[in-house]
Amino acid sequence: MTHPLSLAFLTVFDIGPLEAVRVAARTGYDMVGLRILPAAPGSEPDYPLLTDDRLLAEVRRALDDTGVAIGDMEIVRLGPAPDWDLFARFCDRSEALGARHVLVAGDDPDHARLAESFARFCALAAPHRLTADLEFMPWTRVPNLSTARAIVEAAGAANGGVLVDALHFDRSDSTLEEIAALPPSRVNYIQLCDGPDPWDPSDAELIRVARGERLLPGLGGIDLAGVVRAAPPGVTVSVEIPHRALAAKVDAEGRAAMAIAGARAILRAAGRA
């Protein structure tokens, strides 16, 4: 069974949401991912889809015109004191665009409290027909797949999932067997990219590579075909390849085309094309 492909926000970080939809359509993606909240407060410019009704309507029309769907919306960060009013607006805007999934990061050192917050966000997202997908990252409070699964299962929400990012998977102590053991209902989409090998395990370097030096599928050392084979058949694959140096030389549409070609090659290698 083939996998729908989604153009992740970070692959084309340098263009707006309206153009991202059009680029996704022109380069053959089924879906596109958009960001409406920053990865870290104060670290990025405002994302206008959260407040600009005119832009939201334009993006909605572009989705209708092109047939591209919204895969995931970014990014909800669950710290010790979540802003529930902000997250309610996030879910409202995501539903207005027909989004399916929400990328969630866990920033709370108290895992019991984080599970409670995740359950509350799942309850907030469910009426909007959204899944909440907890991404593990080695430098965060949710450093590996086993921790993410434990939190999601403790929350007990039907729309809660574990998000496997190939780069974070490879840099953590997680295994392909752990991916394969996830109940299919807990895997709503995965993120695909490659990464340098060898690599520096320091937090600073992990973050730098994750945010701006990922590699096209097949150009690094990650067992991407293994990741795809371990994932449930037919699950959406978000192609997430931010590369700042490449962005200085190749425009967003060119990078999106390169990314989808690499992803399709990996799917063929995994027997999932």
C-alpha contacts under 8 A as a table, 3 or more apart, distances in Angstrom:
res1	aa1	res2	aa2	distance
1	M	233	P	5.82
1	M	234	G	5.46
1	M	272	R	5.78
1	M	273	A	7.04
2	T	233	P	7.28
2	T	234	G	5.45
2	T	267	L	7.85
2	T	272	R	5.16
2	T	273	A	4.88
3	H	233	P	7.23
3	H	234	G	4.47
3	H	235	V	5.63
3	H	236	T	5.46
3	H	237	V	6.32
3	H	272	R	7.08
3	H	273	A	7.18
4	P	29	Y	7.72
4	P	30	D	5.98
4	P	31	M	7.61
4	P	234	G	7.03
4	P	235	V	7.02
4	P	236	T	4.84
4	P	237	V	6.17
5	L	29	Y	5.42
5	L	30	D	5.49
5	L	31	M	6.31
5	L	236	T	5.93
5	L	237	V	4.99
5	L	238	S	5.87
5	L	239	V	7.01
5	L	260	I	7.80
6	S	24	A	7.92
6	S	29	Y	5.67
6	S	30	D	5.87
6	S	31	M	4.26
6	S	32	V	4.89
6	S	33	G	6.64
6	S	71	G	6.35
6	S	236	T	7.05
6	S	237	V	6.06
6	S	238	S	4.46
6	S	239	V	6.04
7	L	11	T	6.95
7	L	24	A	6.18
7	L	29	Y	6.36
7	L	31	M	6.25
7	L	32	V	4.53
7	L	33	G	5.95
7	L	238	S	5.94
7	L	239	V	5.47
7	L	240	E	7.00
7	L	256	A	7.15
8	A	11	T	5.55
8	A	12	V	7.31
8	A	32	V	5.99
8	A	33	G	4.69
8	A	34	L	7.14
8	A	238	S	5.62
8	A	239	V	5.50
8	A	240	E	4.91
8	A	241	I	7.75
9	F	12	V	5.76
9	F	13	F	5.66
9	F	20	A	7.98
9	F	32	V	7.34
9	F	33	G	5.10
9	F	34	L	5.15
9	F	35	R	6.37
9	F	240	E	7.24
10	L	13	F	4.57
10	L	211	R	7.84
10	L	240	E	5.96
10	L	241	I	6.42
10	L	242	P	5.06
11	T	239	V	7.33
11	T	240	E	5.25
11	T	241	I	4.65
11	T	242	P	4.60
11	T	243	H	7.46
11	T	252	A	7.76
11	T	255	R	7.31
11	T	256	A	6.82
12	V	15	I	6.08
12	V	20	A	7.03
12	V	242	P	7.24
12	V	252	A	5.25
12	V	253	E	7.89
12	V	255	R	7.44
12	V	256	A	7.04
13	F	16	G	7.83
13	F	242	P	7.30
14	D	252	A	7.20
15	I	19	E	6.36
15	I	20	A	6.42
15	I	252	A	7.18
16	G	19	E	5.57
16	G	20	A	6.11
17	P	20	A	4.87
17	P	21	V	6.30
17	P	34	L	6.51
17	P	59	V	6.96
18	L	21	V	5.41
18	L	22	R	6.63
18	L	55	L	7.85
18	L	58	E	7.10
18	L	59	V	5.23
18	L	62	A	7.03
19	E	22	R	5.01
19	E	23	V	6.00
20	A	23	V	5.06
20	A	24	A	6.03
20	A	32	V	7.24
21	V	24	A	5.17
21	V	25	A	6.32
21	V	32	V	6.32
21	V	59	V	7.46
21	V	62	A	6.78
21	V	63	L	6.71
21	V	66	T	7.97
21	V	68	V	6.89
22	R	25	A	5.10
22	R	26	R	6.19
22	R	62	A	7.18
22	R	66	T	7.30
23	V	26	R	5.10
23	V	27	T	6.11
23	V	252	A	7.68
23	V	253	E	5.62
23	V	256	A	7.44
24	A	27	T	5.37
24	A	28	G	6.20
24	A	29	Y	5.11
24	A	30	D	7.47
24	A	31	M	7.02
24	A	32	V	6.33
24	A	68	V	7.31
24	A	256	A	7.34
25	A	28	G	5.46
25	A	29	Y	5.92
25	A	30	D	7.39
25	A	66	T	6.13
25	A	67	G	7.68
25	A	68	V	6.19
26	R	29	Y	7.90
27	T	253	E	7.22
27	T	256	A	6.70
27	T	257	A	5.48
27	T	260	I	7.71
28	G	260	I	7.77
29	Y	32	V	7.27
29	Y	68	V	7.34
29	Y	260	I	7.51
30	D	67	G	7.85
30	D	68	V	5.44
30	D	69	A	6.54
31	M	68	V	5.12
31	M	69	A	4.58
31	M	70	I	5.32
31	M	71	G	5.37
32	V	68	V	7.04
32	V	69	A	6.42
32	V	70	I	5.11
32	V	71	G	5.55
32	V	72	D	7.33
33	G	70	I	5.89
33	G	71	G	5.32
33	G	72	D	4.81
33	G	73	M	5.80
33	G	74	E	7.72
33	G	238	S	7.82
34	L	70	I	7.56
34	L	72	D	6.64
34	L	73	M	5.11
34	L	74	E	6.28
35	R	38	P	7.17
35	R	47	Y	6.95
35	R	73	M	5.57
35	R	74	E	4.39
35	R	75	I	6.45
36	I	46	D	7.82
36	I	47	Y	4.94
36	I	48	P	6.97
36	I	49	L	5.84
36	I	50	L	5.65
36	I	73	M	7.10
36	I	74	E	6.08
36	I	75	I	7.09
36	I	90	F	7.54
37	L	46	D	7.46
37	L	47	Y	6.38
37	L	50	L	7.63
37	L	74	E	6.19
37	L	75	I	5.47
37	L	76	V	7.13
37	L	90	F	7.98
38	P	41	P	6.03
38	P	42	G	7.80
38	P	43	S	7.14
38	P	44	E	5.91
38	P	45	P	7.55
38	P	46	D	7.22
38	P	47	Y	7.42
38	P	74	E	7.71
38	P	75	I	6.54
39	A	43	S	7.39
39	A	44	E	7.55
39	A	74	E	7.87
39	A	75	I	6.12
39	A	77	R	7.71
40	A	43	S	5.42
40	A	44	E	7.27
41	P	44	E	7.21
42	G	45	P	7.45
47	Y	50	L	6.50
48	P	51	T	5.57
48	P	52	D	5.42
48	P	55	L	7.60
49	L	52	D	5.36
49	L	53	D	7.33
49	L	55	L	6.42
49	L	56	L	5.76
49	L	93	R	7.60
50	L	89	R	7.51
50	L	90	F	6.73
50	L	93	R	6.47
52	D	55	L	5.44
52	D	56	L	6.31
53	D	56	L	5.02
53	D	57	A	6.22
54	R	57	A	5.18
54	R	58	E	6.30
55	L	58	E	4.99
55	L	59	V	6.15
56	L	59	V	5.17
56	L	60	R	6.12
56	L	97	L	7.46
57	A	60	R	4.98
57	A	61	R	6.22
58	E	61	R	5.13
58	E	62	A	6.23
59	V	62	A	4.98
59	V	63	L	6.18
59	V	97	L	7.72
60	R	63	L	5.14
60	R	64	D	6.32
60	R	96	A	7.98
60	R	97	L	5.88
61	R	64	D	5.04
61	R	65	D	6.03
62	A	65	D	4.98
62	A	66	T	5.99
63	L	66	T	5.36
63	L	67	G	5.63
63	L	68	V	5.23
63	L	69	A	6.17
63	L	70	I	7.98
64	D	67	G	5.44
64	D	68	V	7.30
69	A	98	G	7.26
69	A	99	A	7.32
70	I	73	M	7.72
70	I	97	L	6.92
70	I	98	G	6.29
70	I	99	A	4.70
70	I	100	R	6.72
71	G	99	A	5.74
71	G	100	R	5.52
71	G	101	H	6.18
71	G	238	S	7.98
72	D	99	A	6.10
72	D	100	R	5.96
72	D	101	H	4.45
72	D	102	V	5.34
72	D	103	L	6.65
73	M	94	S	6.77
73	M	99	A	6.87
73	M	101	H	6.31
73	M	102	V	4.93
73	M	103	L	6.22
74	E	102	V	6.13
74	E	103	L	5.26
74	E	104	V	7.55
75	I	102	V	6.98
75	I	103	L	5.35
75	I	104	V	5.98
75	I	105	A	7.34
76	V	87	F	7.30
76	V	102	V	7.35
76	V	103	L	6.31
76	V	104	V	4.77
76	V	105	A	6.21
77	R	82	P	7.73
77	R	104	V	5.81
77	R	105	A	4.74
77	R	106	G	6.00
77	R	107	D	6.48
78	L	81	A	7.58
78	L	82	P	5.73
78	L	104	V	7.24
78	L	105	A	6.17
78	L	106	G	5.10
78	L	107	D	5.53
78	L	108	D	6.56
78	L	114	L	7.02
78	L	117	S	6.87
78	L	118	F	7.37
79	G	82	P	5.75
79	G	106	G	6.56
79	G	107	D	4.54
79	G	108	D	4.52
79	G	114	L	7.46
80	P	107	D	7.40
80	P	108	D	5.23
80	P	109	P	7.93
80	P	110	D	7.89
80	P	113	R	7.59
80	P	114	L	7.52
82	P	117	S	7.76
83	D	86	L	5.43
83	D	87	F	6.38
84	W	87	F	4.94
84	W	88	A	6.03
85	D	88	A	5.08
85	D	89	R	6.48
86	L	89	R	5.23
86	L	90	F	6.23
87	F	90	F	4.74
87	F	91	C	6.21
87	F	121	F	7.90
88	A	91	C	5.19
88	A	92	D	6.29
88	A	124	L	6.77
88	A	125	A	7.99
89	R	92	D	4.95
89	R	93	R	6.20
90	F	93	R	5.35
90	F	94	S	6.11
91	C	94	S	4.97
91	C	95	E	6.10
91	C	124	L	7.58
91	C	125	A	6.05
91	C	128	H	6.59
91	C	130	L	7.84
92	D	95	E	5.32
92	D	96	A	6.29
92	D	128	H	7.07
93	R	96	A	5.00
93	R	97	L	6.56
94	S	97	L	5.31
94	S	98	G	6.44
94	S	99	A	5.33
94	S	128	H	7.97
95	E	98	G	4.89
95	E	99	A	5.67
95	E	100	R	7.99
95	E	128	H	5.50
95	E	129	R	7.26
95	E	130	L	7.51
96	A	99	A	7.68
99	A	130	L	6.96
100	R	129	R	6.83
100	R	130	L	5.03
100	R	131	T	6.40
101	H	130	L	5.22
101	H	131	T	4.69
101	H	132	A	6.07
101	H	133	D	6.89
101	H	188	N	7.53
102	V	130	L	6.75
102	V	131	T	6.04
102	V	132	A	4.97
102	V	133	D	5.91
103	L	132	A	6.43
103	L	133	D	5.21
103	L	134	L	6.41
103	L	135	E	6.86
103	L	163	L	7.76
104	V	132	A	6.40
104	V	133	D	5.52
104	V	134	L	4.71
104	V	135	E	6.08
105	A	134	L	5.82
105	A	135	E	5.63
105	A	136	F	7.24
105	A	142	V	7.97
106	G	114	L	6.97
106	G	134	L	7.12
106	G	135	E	7.61
106	G	136	F	7.74
106	G	140	T	7.21
106	G	141	R	6.13
106	G	142	V	5.94
107	D	114	L	8.00
107	D	140	T	6.54
107	D	141	R	5.52
107	D	142	V	7.53
108	D	111	H	6.67
108	D	113	R	7.47
108	D	114	L	5.75
108	D	141	R	6.27
109	P	114	L	7.71
109	P	141	R	5.63
110	D	113	R	5.40
110	D	114	L	6.12
111	H	114	L	4.75
111	H	115	A	6.03
111	H	151	I	7.00
112	A	115	A	5.19
112	A	116	E	6.44
112	A	151	I	7.79
113	R	116	E	5.00
113	R	117	S	6.18
114	L	117	S	4.98
114	L	118	F	5.99
114	L	151	I	7.33
115	A	118	F	4.99
115	A	119	A	6.10
115	A	151	I	5.10
115	A	152	V	6.76
115	A	154	A	6.06
115	A	155	A	5.10
116	E	119	A	5.09
116	E	120	R	6.22
116	E	155	A	6.15
117	S	120	R	4.98
117	S	121	F	6.15
118	F	121	F	5.07
118	F	122	C	6.09
118	F	151	I	7.91
118	F	152	V	7.38
118	F	155	A	6.33
119	A	122	C	5.05
119	A	123	A	6.26
119	A	152	V	7.97
119	A	155	A	4.67
119	A	156	G	6.94
119	A	157	A	6.10
119	A	160	G	7.88
120	R	123	A	5.08
120	R	124	L	6.25
121	F	124	L	4.86
121	F	125	A	6.08
121	F	132	A	7.44
122	C	125	A	5.03
122	C	126	A	5.95
122	C	131	T	7.06
122	C	132	A	5.82
122	C	157	A	6.34
122	C	159	N	6.35
122	C	160	G	6.24
123	A	126	A	5.34
123	A	127	P	7.52
123	A	157	A	7.49
124	L	127	P	6.82
124	L	128	H	7.83
125	A	128	H	5.39
125	A	129	R	6.64
125	A	130	L	5.23
125	A	131	T	6.69
125	A	132	A	7.09
126	A	129	R	5.07
126	A	130	L	5.52
126	A	131	T	6.85
126	A	159	N	6.69
127	P	130	L	7.52
130	L	159	N	7.23
131	T	159	N	4.72
131	T	160	G	5.89
131	T	161	G	7.04
131	T	188	N	7.61
132	A	159	N	6.23
132	A	160	G	4.97
132	A	161	G	6.03
133	D	160	G	5.96
133	D	161	G	4.47
133	D	162	V	5.20
133	D	163	L	5.35
133	D	188	N	7.41
134	L	148	A	6.48
134	L	152	V	7.42
134	L	160	G	7.69
134	L	161	G	6.17
134	L	162	V	4.94
134	L	163	L	5.44
135	E	142	V	7.73
135	E	148	A	7.12
135	E	162	V	6.18
135	E	163	L	4.59
135	E	164	V	6.42
135	E	165	D	7.27
136	F	140	T	7.41
136	F	142	V	5.05
136	F	143	P	5.30
136	F	144	N	5.32
136	F	145	L	6.19
136	F	147	T	7.82
136	F	148	A	6.01
136	F	162	V	7.97
136	F	163	L	7.09
136	F	164	V	7.22
136	F	165	D	7.81
136	F	168	H	6.98
136	F	169	F	7.97
137	M	140	T	5.56
137	M	142	V	6.23
137	M	143	P	4.85
137	M	144	N	6.44
137	M	168	H	5.31
137	M	169	F	7.79
137	M	172	S	7.55
138	P	142	V	7.10
138	P	143	P	3.94
138	P	144	N	6.18
138	P	168	H	6.37
138	P	171	R	6.75
138	P	172	S	5.53
138	P	203	D	7.92
139	W	142	V	7.93
139	W	143	P	6.07
139	W	203	D	5.59
139	W	206	L	7.57
139	W	207	I	7.83
140	T	143	P	5.42
142	V	147	T	5.88
142	V	148	A	5.98
143	P	147	T	6.87
143	P	148	A	7.82
143	P	172	S	6.85
144	N	147	T	5.58
144	N	148	A	6.45
144	N	168	H	7.95
144	N	169	F	7.18
144	N	172	S	5.70
144	N	173	D	6.52
144	N	174	S	5.89
145	L	148	A	5.08
145	L	149	R	6.05
145	L	162	V	7.71
145	L	164	V	7.57
145	L	169	F	7.47
145	L	174	S	5.73
145	L	178	E	7.33
145	L	179	I	7.82
146	S	149	R	5.16
146	S	150	A	6.15
146	S	174	S	7.23
146	S	178	E	7.57
147	T	150	A	5.14
147	T	151	I	6.32
148	A	151	I	5.26
148	A	152	V	6.18
148	A	162	V	6.32
149	R	152	V	5.13
149	R	153	E	5.98
149	R	162	V	6.26
150	A	153	E	5.20
150	A	154	A	5.97
151	I	154	A	5.04
151	I	155	A	6.19
152	V	155	A	5.15
152	V	156	G	6.46
152	V	157	A	7.54
152	V	160	G	6.11
152	V	161	G	6.50
152	V	162	V	7.04
153	E	156	G	5.01
153	E	157	A	7.67
155	A	160	G	7.87
156	G	160	G	7.50
157	A	160	G	5.27
159	N	186	R	7.93
160	G	186	R	6.54
161	G	185	S	7.42
161	G	186	R	4.22
161	G	187	V	5.48
161	G	188	N	6.39
162	V	186	R	5.86
162	V	187	V	5.72
162	V	188	N	7.67
163	L	187	V	6.60
163	L	188	N	7.43
163	L	189	Y	6.53
163	L	190	I	5.80
163	L	191	Q	7.62
164	V	168	H	7.59
164	V	169	F	6.55
164	V	179	I	7.90
164	V	189	Y	7.72
164	V	190	I	5.10
164	V	191	Q	6.27
165	D	168	H	5.40
165	D	169	F	5.90
165	D	190	I	5.96
165	D	191	Q	4.49
165	D	192	L	6.31
165	D	193	C	7.95
166	A	169	F	5.02
166	A	170	D	6.11
166	A	190	I	7.78
166	A	191	Q	6.06
166	A	192	L	5.39
166	A	193	C	6.13
166	A	194	D	7.18
166	A	222	I	7.50
166	A	224	L	7.00
166	A	227	V	7.04
167	L	170	D	5.21
167	L	171	R	6.27
167	L	192	L	7.67
167	L	193	C	6.51
167	L	194	D	6.44
167	L	195	G	6.27
167	L	210	A	7.33
167	L	222	I	7.47
168	H	171	R	5.08
168	H	172	S	6.03
169	F	172	S	5.31
169	F	173	D	7.49
169	F	174	S	5.96
169	F	175	T	7.65
170	D	173	D	7.57
170	D	174	S	7.35
170	D	222	I	6.43
171	R	201	P	7.57
174	S	178	E	6.75
175	T	178	E	5.21
175	T	179	I	6.71
176	L	179	I	5.09
176	L	180	A	6.25
176	L	226	G	7.01
176	L	227	V	6.42
176	L	230	A	6.15
177	E	180	A	5.05
177	E	181	A	6.09
177	E	230	A	7.30
178	E	181	A	5.02
178	E	182	L	6.52
179	I	182	L	5.48
179	I	227	V	7.63
179	I	230	A	5.74
179	I	231	A	6.34
180	A	230	A	4.55
180	A	231	A	6.02
180	A	232	P	7.61
182	L	186	R	6.55
182	L	187	V	7.24
183	P	186	R	5.43
183	P	187	V	7.16
184	P	187	V	5.37
184	P	188	N	7.84
184	P	232	P	5.74
185	S	188	N	7.07
187	V	190	I	7.41
187	V	231	A	7.72
187	V	232	P	7.30
187	V	235	V	7.47
188	N	235	V	6.35
188	N	236	T	6.98
189	Y	235	V	5.55
189	Y	236	T	4.69
189	Y	237	V	5.83
189	Y	238	S	6.98
190	I	231	A	7.90
190	I	235	V	7.40
190	I	236	T	6.50
190	I	237	V	5.15
190	I	238	S	6.01
191	Q	237	V	5.76
191	Q	238	S	4.62
191	Q	239	V	5.80
191	Q	240	E	6.11
192	L	217	P	7.44
192	L	224	L	7.45
192	L	237	V	6.55
192	L	238	S	6.07
192	L	239	V	4.94
192	L	240	E	5.89
192	L	241	I	7.81
192	L	263	A	7.35
193	C	214	R	6.57
193	C	215	L	6.20
193	C	216	L	5.97
193	C	217	P	5.30
193	C	224	L	7.80
193	C	239	V	6.39
193	C	240	E	5.84
193	C	241	I	5.66
194	D	214	R	6.06
194	D	215	L	4.70
194	D	216	L	5.65
194	D	217	P	4.90
194	D	218	G	6.55
194	D	219	L	6.51
194	D	220	G	5.14
194	D	221	G	6.84
194	D	222	I	5.79
194	D	224	L	7.35
194	D	241	I	7.90
195	G	209	V	7.88
195	G	213	E	7.79
195	G	214	R	5.29
195	G	215	L	5.19
195	G	219	L	7.58
195	G	220	G	4.84
195	G	221	G	6.16
195	G	222	I	6.38
196	P	199	W	6.02
196	P	214	R	7.55
196	P	215	L	7.12
196	P	220	G	5.01
196	P	221	G	6.10
197	D	220	G	6.27
197	D	221	G	5.17
197	D	222	I	7.97
198	P	221	G	7.90
200	D	205	E	6.05
200	D	206	L	7.04
201	P	205	E	6.77
201	P	206	L	6.30
202	S	205	E	5.41
202	S	206	L	6.17
203	D	206	L	5.05
203	D	207	I	6.10
204	A	207	I	5.31
204	A	208	R	6.16
205	E	208	R	4.94
205	E	209	V	6.09
206	L	209	V	5.45
206	L	210	A	6.06
207	I	210	A	5.05
207	I	211	R	6.08
208	R	211	R	5.42
208	R	212	G	6.02
208	R	213	E	6.94
209	V	212	G	5.34
209	V	213	E	4.36
209	V	214	R	5.82
210	A	213	E	6.34
210	A	214	R	6.06
210	A	242	P	7.62
211	R	214	R	7.47
211	R	242	P	6.17
211	R	243	H	7.71
212	G	242	P	4.96
212	G	243	H	4.55
212	G	244	R	5.13
212	G	245	A	7.98
213	E	241	I	7.85
213	E	242	P	6.27
213	E	243	H	4.58
213	E	244	R	6.58
213	E	245	A	7.77
214	R	241	I	5.36
214	R	242	P	5.78
214	R	243	H	5.74
215	L	219	L	6.12
215	L	220	G	6.33
215	L	241	I	6.33
215	L	242	P	7.99
215	L	243	H	7.20
216	L	219	L	5.72
216	L	220	G	7.60
216	L	241	I	6.54
216	L	258	M	7.50
216	L	259	A	5.97
216	L	262	G	6.21
217	P	220	G	7.08
217	P	224	L	7.44
217	P	259	A	7.24
217	P	262	G	4.91
217	P	263	A	5.91
217	P	266	I	6.88
218	G	221	G	7.71
218	G	224	L	7.77
218	G	262	G	6.69
218	G	266	I	7.19
223	D	226	G	5.29
223	D	227	V	6.44
224	L	227	V	4.96
224	L	228	V	6.23
224	L	266	I	6.70
225	A	228	V	5.13
225	A	229	R	6.12
225	A	266	I	5.68
225	A	267	L	6.84
225	A	269	A	6.11
225	A	270	A	4.67
226	G	229	R	5.11
226	G	230	A	6.11
226	G	270	A	6.95
227	V	230	A	5.17
227	V	231	A	6.34
228	V	231	A	5.19
228	V	267	L	7.13
228	V	270	A	6.43
228	V	272	R	7.80
229	R	232	P	7.61
229	R	233	P	7.84
229	R	270	A	5.84
229	R	271	G	7.77
229	R	272	R	7.57
231	A	235	V	7.29
232	P	235	V	5.84
233	P	272	R	7.59
239	V	259	A	6.77
239	V	260	I	7.12
239	V	263	A	7.00
241	I	259	A	7.17
243	H	246	L	5.42
243	H	247	A	6.19
244	R	247	A	5.01
244	R	248	A	6.56
245	A	248	A	5.30
245	A	249	K	7.06
246	L	249	K	5.30
246	L	250	V	5.87
246	L	255	R	7.96
247	A	250	V	5.24
247	A	251	D	6.17
247	A	252	A	7.10
247	A	255	R	7.57
248	A	251	D	7.63
250	V	254	G	5.93
250	V	255	R	6.31
251	D	254	G	5.32
251	D	255	R	6.31
252	A	255	R	5.14
252	A	256	A	6.08
253	E	256	A	5.06
253	E	257	A	6.20
254	G	257	A	5.18
254	G	258	M	6.27
255	R	258	M	5.02
255	R	259	A	6.02
256	A	259	A	5.04
256	A	260	I	6.22
257	A	260	I	5.35
257	A	261	A	6.23
258	M	261	A	5.26
258	M	262	G	6.34
259	A	262	G	5.23
259	A	263	A	6.20
260	I	263	A	4.95
260	I	264	R	6.05
261	A	264	R	5.25
261	A	265	A	6.31
262	G	265	A	5.12
262	G	266	I	6.42
263	A	266	I	5.16
263	A	267	L	6.29
264	R	267	L	4.99
264	R	268	R	6.22
264	R	273	A	6.83
265	A	268	R	5.12
265	A	269	A	6.25
266	I	269	A	4.95
266	I	270	A	6.12
267	L	270	A	5.02
267	L	271	G	6.16
267	L	272	R	4.91
267	L	273	A	4.91
268	R	271	G	5.07
268	R	272	R	5.77
268	R	273	A	4.73
269	A	272	R	7.59
270	A	273	A	7.67
